[in-house]
Amino acid sequence: MKMMKNILVPVMLLCVTFSVVSAKDDDDDESYWDKITDFIPTDKIDTILSDISDELDIDDKEESIVDSLEDSLPDIISKPASYAVKSASDIMRATLANDKDMDKLAEKDLKKMDDNQTIAPDIDQYYIDLLKVMKKIDIPDDLKLDIKVYLNPFLYIFTMPNGAIRVNSGIVEKFNDDELLFLMAHEIAHLKEKDYKSSYRKAHAMFALENAINMSGDMVASASNGVLESVTSSMRKSRFQKDEEFKADEYAIKVLRRNGIKKKIAVDVLEYLQYMNAPLLKLHPTGYERIKHIKDDL
């Protein structure tokens, strides 16, 4: 009975956490971060998450349960169960990550990305052109940015919750200063509003769930491939809530107007990215809605 409890608890945690991460009413555009801060002051969230994480002692519990499973059950049962435990732990870590934890996760992920890309030196024209555009955005003093250009032709920008922004040279080469200003202001808006907190937690939770699907063996994979993989795949595409995308575009349009640039620039950029099916928009499934919002409402 105790062994069954050890198996069921982490699996239930996985299911509950997955539902919390994924749940959203069709008519509800409020971000997860906004929902949390509706009833918990922002400055207390980090402390609360840290306290919960310490109380759960996820690392020790995971190690203890996995050791118990591997010592007490045959491999055909213990291996899938151990993967479920580890995945549940990973999801809980992602969900409970505070600012310091998220910075560590971001630094770890960023190092992998930087190591696998060629970074333009500070004297490179791509980097100089990008910094020239960034000077037109009013960056808050408390927002510390780490900007680098990857020498990569794909149309892609990646931003981390710790303020790291990576821009492929293909973006800088394809778009003029006004168009690039819209794209970068949009990214800054997400950082200002802390949208990357919820999106980063979700990304790591999805990675943990996909890892469980891929590693759990034929018994689990055959039952889950048709459902969970399609769910996690579609959720990965929805990096931000629709209202977060709209708000980021609204901020970017204000930046354009302050610099004497018409909103048509934003529409042109988004329409081109849609037409090219660019990687940059693959995580933004509301592209058409964003274009309509800019045209009709801004």
C-alpha positions as CSV (number, residue, x, y, z in Angstrom):
1,M,0.0,0.0,0.0
2,K,2.8,2.4,0.8
3,M,4.5,1.6,-2.5
4,M,1.3,2.3,-4.4
5,K,1.0,5.7,-2.6
6,N,4.6,6.5,-3.5
7,I,3.7,5.9,-7.2
8,L,0.3,7.6,-7.2
9,V,1.4,10.8,-5.4
10,P,3.9,12.1,-8.0
11,V,1.6,11.0,-10.9
12,M,-1.3,12.9,-9.3
13,L,1.0,15.9,-8.9
14,L,2.0,15.7,-12.6
15,C,-1.7,15.6,-13.6
16,V,-2.8,18.4,-11.3
17,T,0.2,20.6,-12.2
18,F,-0.4,20.0,-16.0
19,S,-4.0,21.0,-15.6
20,V,-3.0,24.2,-13.7
21,V,-0.4,25.1,-16.4
22,S,-2.8,24.4,-19.3
23,A,-6.2,25.4,-18.0
24,K,-7.7,28.4,-19.6
25,D,-11.3,29.3,-20.5
26,D,-11.9,30.2,-24.2
27,D,-13.3,33.6,-23.2
28,D,-10.7,34.3,-20.6
29,D,-7.7,36.3,-22.0
30,E,-6.2,37.3,-18.6
31,S,-2.6,36.0,-18.3
32,Y,-1.6,33.5,-15.6
33,W,0.6,36.2,-14.0
34,D,-2.3,38.6,-13.9
35,K,-4.5,36.0,-12.2
36,I,-1.9,35.3,-9.5
37,T,-1.2,39.0,-8.9
38,D,-5.0,39.7,-8.6
39,F,-4.9,38.3,-5.1
40,I,-1.2,38.0,-4.2
41,P,1.0,41.1,-4.1
42,T,3.8,40.8,-6.7
43,D,6.6,41.3,-4.2
44,K,5.3,38.4,-2.1
45,I,5.0,35.8,-4.8
46,D,8.7,35.0,-4.9
47,T,8.7,34.4,-1.1
48,I,5.6,32.2,-1.2
49,L,7.0,30.1,-4.1
50,S,10.3,29.7,-2.3
51,D,8.6,28.6,0.9
52,I,6.4,26.1,-0.8
53,S,9.4,24.7,-2.7
54,D,11.4,24.4,0.5
55,E,8.5,22.7,2.3
56,L,8.0,20.2,-0.4
57,D,11.7,19.4,-0.6
58,I,11.2,18.2,-4.2
59,D,14.8,16.9,-4.8
60,D,15.0,14.7,-1.7
61,K,11.5,13.3,-2.2
62,E,12.2,12.5,-5.8
63,E,15.4,10.7,-5.0
64,S,13.8,8.8,-2.1
65,I,10.8,7.6,-4.1
66,V,12.9,6.6,-7.2
67,D,15.3,4.6,-5.0
68,S,12.4,2.9,-3.3
69,L,10.7,2.0,-6.6
70,E,14.0,0.7,-8.2
71,D,14.7,-1.4,-5.1
72,S,11.2,-2.9,-4.6
73,L,9.8,-3.4,-8.1
74,P,10.8,-5.2,-11.3
75,D,12.3,-3.1,-14.1
76,I,9.2,-3.4,-16.3
77,I,7.2,-1.5,-13.6
78,S,9.8,0.6,-11.8
79,K,11.2,2.3,-14.9
80,P,7.9,3.9,-16.2
81,A,7.0,4.7,-12.6
82,S,10.4,6.4,-12.0
83,Y,10.0,8.4,-15.2
84,A,6.6,9.6,-14.0
85,V,8.1,10.6,-10.6
86,K,11.0,12.5,-12.2
87,S,8.6,14.3,-14.7
88,A,6.2,15.2,-11.9
89,S,9.2,16.7,-10.0
90,D,10.4,18.6,-13.0
91,I,6.9,20.1,-13.5
92,M,6.7,21.1,-9.9
93,R,10.1,22.7,-10.1
94,A,9.0,24.7,-13.1
95,T,5.7,25.7,-11.5
96,L,7.3,26.8,-8.2
97,A,10.3,28.5,-9.7
98,N,10.9,31.9,-8.1
99,D,12.8,34.8,-9.8
100,K,16.2,33.4,-8.6
101,D,15.4,29.9,-9.7
102,M,14.2,31.2,-13.1
103,D,17.4,33.2,-13.6
104,K,19.4,30.0,-13.0
105,L,17.2,28.0,-15.4
106,A,17.5,30.8,-18.0
107,E,21.3,31.0,-17.6
108,K,21.6,27.2,-18.1
109,D,19.4,27.3,-21.2
110,L,21.1,30.4,-22.5
111,K,24.6,28.8,-22.2
112,K,23.4,25.8,-24.3
113,M,22.0,28.2,-26.9
114,D,25.1,30.5,-27.0
115,D,27.4,27.5,-27.2
116,N,25.6,26.2,-30.3
117,Q,25.5,29.5,-32.2
118,T,28.0,31.9,-33.6
119,I,27.7,35.2,-31.8
120,A,28.4,38.4,-33.6
121,P,31.2,40.4,-32.1
122,D,30.4,43.9,-30.7
123,I,32.1,45.5,-33.8
124,D,29.8,43.5,-36.2
125,Q,27.4,45.7,-38.2
126,Y,24.4,43.6,-37.3
127,Y,25.1,44.2,-33.6
128,I,25.7,47.9,-34.1
129,D,22.5,48.3,-36.1
130,L,20.5,46.5,-33.4
131,L,21.8,48.6,-30.6
132,K,21.1,51.8,-32.6
133,V,17.4,50.7,-32.8
134,M,17.3,49.8,-29.1
135,K,18.3,53.3,-28.1
136,K,14.9,54.5,-29.4
137,I,13.1,52.4,-26.7
138,D,12.7,53.8,-23.2
139,I,14.1,50.9,-21.2
140,P,13.2,50.9,-17.5
141,D,16.2,51.3,-15.1
142,D,15.4,48.0,-13.3
143,L,15.3,46.0,-16.6
144,K,18.8,44.7,-17.2
145,L,19.3,43.5,-20.7
146,D,21.8,41.1,-22.2
147,I,21.5,41.5,-26.0
148,K,23.5,39.4,-28.6
149,V,23.1,38.7,-32.3
150,Y,23.4,35.2,-33.6
151,L,24.9,34.9,-37.1
152,N,21.9,32.8,-38.3
153,P,19.7,33.5,-41.3
154,F,16.4,32.3,-39.8
155,L,13.9,34.9,-38.8
156,Y,13.9,34.4,-35.1
157,I,14.2,36.4,-31.8
158,F,14.4,34.7,-28.4
159,T,14.0,36.4,-25.1
160,M,14.6,35.0,-21.6
161,P,13.0,36.1,-18.3
162,N,16.4,37.2,-17.0
163,G,16.5,40.0,-19.7
164,A,18.6,38.1,-22.2
165,I,17.6,38.8,-25.8
166,R,19.0,36.9,-28.8
167,V,18.3,38.1,-32.3
168,N,19.2,36.2,-35.4
169,S,21.1,38.2,-38.0
170,G,18.4,37.3,-40.5
171,I,16.0,39.6,-38.6
172,V,18.5,42.5,-38.6
173,E,19.3,42.0,-42.3
174,K,15.7,41.6,-43.5
175,F,13.9,44.4,-41.7
176,N,14.7,48.1,-41.7
177,D,15.2,50.2,-38.5
178,D,11.5,51.1,-38.2
179,E,10.4,47.4,-38.6
180,L,13.1,46.2,-36.2
181,L,12.0,48.8,-33.7
182,F,8.5,47.3,-33.6
183,L,9.8,43.8,-33.1
184,M,12.2,44.8,-30.3
185,A,9.7,47.0,-28.6
186,H,7.3,44.1,-28.6
187,E,9.9,41.9,-26.8
188,I,10.7,44.6,-24.3
189,A,6.9,44.9,-23.5
190,H,6.8,41.2,-22.6
191,L,9.8,41.7,-20.3
192,K,8.3,44.8,-18.7
193,E,5.0,43.0,-18.0
194,K,6.8,39.8,-16.7
195,D,5.0,37.7,-19.3
196,Y,8.0,35.5,-19.6
197,K,7.5,34.2,-16.1
198,S,4.4,32.3,-17.0
199,S,5.6,31.3,-20.5
200,Y,8.9,30.0,-19.2
201,R,7.3,28.0,-16.5
202,K,4.9,26.5,-19.1
203,A,7.8,25.8,-21.5
204,H,9.7,23.8,-18.8
205,A,6.6,22.0,-17.7
206,M,5.8,21.0,-21.3
207,F,9.4,19.8,-21.7
208,A,9.1,17.6,-18.6
209,L,5.8,16.1,-19.8
210,E,7.2,15.5,-23.3
211,N,10.3,13.9,-21.7
212,A,8.0,11.6,-19.8
213,I,6.2,10.6,-23.0
214,N,9.5,9.9,-24.9
215,M,11.2,8.0,-22.0
216,S,8.5,6.0,-20.5
217,G,8.8,3.0,-22.8
218,D,6.3,1.3,-25.1
219,M,3.7,0.7,-22.4
220,V,3.2,4.4,-21.7
221,A,4.1,5.8,-25.1
222,S,1.7,3.7,-27.0
223,A,-1.2,5.0,-24.8
224,S,-0.1,8.6,-24.8
225,N,1.4,9.5,-28.2
226,G,-1.9,10.2,-29.9
227,V,-3.2,12.5,-27.1
228,L,-0.4,14.1,-25.0
229,E,2.1,14.7,-27.7
230,S,-0.6,16.7,-29.7
231,V,-1.6,18.6,-26.6
232,T,2.0,19.5,-25.6
233,S,2.8,20.4,-29.2
234,S,-0.1,22.8,-29.5
235,M,0.6,24.3,-26.1
236,R,4.2,25.0,-27.0
237,K,2.9,27.1,-29.9
238,S,0.9,29.3,-27.4
239,R,3.8,31.0,-25.7
240,F,1.7,33.9,-24.5
241,Q,-1.9,34.6,-23.8
242,K,-3.8,36.6,-26.5
243,D,-4.1,39.6,-24.2
244,E,-0.4,39.6,-23.5
245,E,0.3,39.7,-27.3
246,F,-2.2,42.5,-27.7
247,K,-0.6,44.5,-24.8
248,A,2.9,44.0,-26.2
249,D,1.7,45.2,-29.6
250,E,0.0,48.2,-28.0
251,Y,3.3,49.2,-26.2
252,A,5.3,48.7,-29.5
253,I,2.8,50.9,-31.4
254,K,3.3,53.6,-28.8
255,V,7.1,53.4,-29.2
256,L,6.6,53.7,-33.0
257,R,4.5,56.8,-32.6
258,R,6.9,58.4,-30.2
259,N,9.5,58.0,-33.0
260,G,7.1,59.4,-35.7
261,I,6.5,56.0,-37.3
262,K,3.0,54.9,-38.5
263,K,1.4,51.7,-37.3
264,K,1.4,50.3,-40.9
265,I,5.0,49.3,-40.2
266,A,3.8,46.8,-37.6
267,V,1.2,45.4,-39.9
268,D,3.7,45.0,-42.7
269,V,6.1,43.1,-40.4
270,L,3.5,40.7,-39.1
271,E,2.0,40.1,-42.6
272,Y,5.4,39.3,-43.9
273,L,6.2,36.9,-41.1
274,Q,2.8,35.2,-41.6
275,Y,3.4,34.9,-45.3
276,M,6.9,33.4,-44.7
277,N,5.6,31.1,-42.0
278,A,8.7,32.4,-40.1
279,P,9.9,30.7,-36.9
280,L,9.4,33.9,-35.0
281,L,5.6,33.6,-35.4
282,K,5.4,29.8,-34.7
283,L,5.1,30.5,-31.0
284,H,2.5,33.3,-31.7
285,P,-0.6,31.6,-33.0
286,T,-2.6,34.8,-32.8
287,G,-0.9,36.4,-35.7
288,Y,-4.0,37.2,-37.8
289,E,-5.8,38.5,-34.7
290,R,-2.8,40.7,-33.8
291,I,-2.9,42.2,-37.3
292,K,-6.6,42.8,-37.0
293,H,-6.2,44.3,-33.5
294,I,-3.6,46.8,-34.8
295,K,-5.6,47.7,-37.9
296,D,-8.9,48.2,-36.2
297,D,-8.2,49.1,-32.6
298,L,-4.9,51.0,-32.4
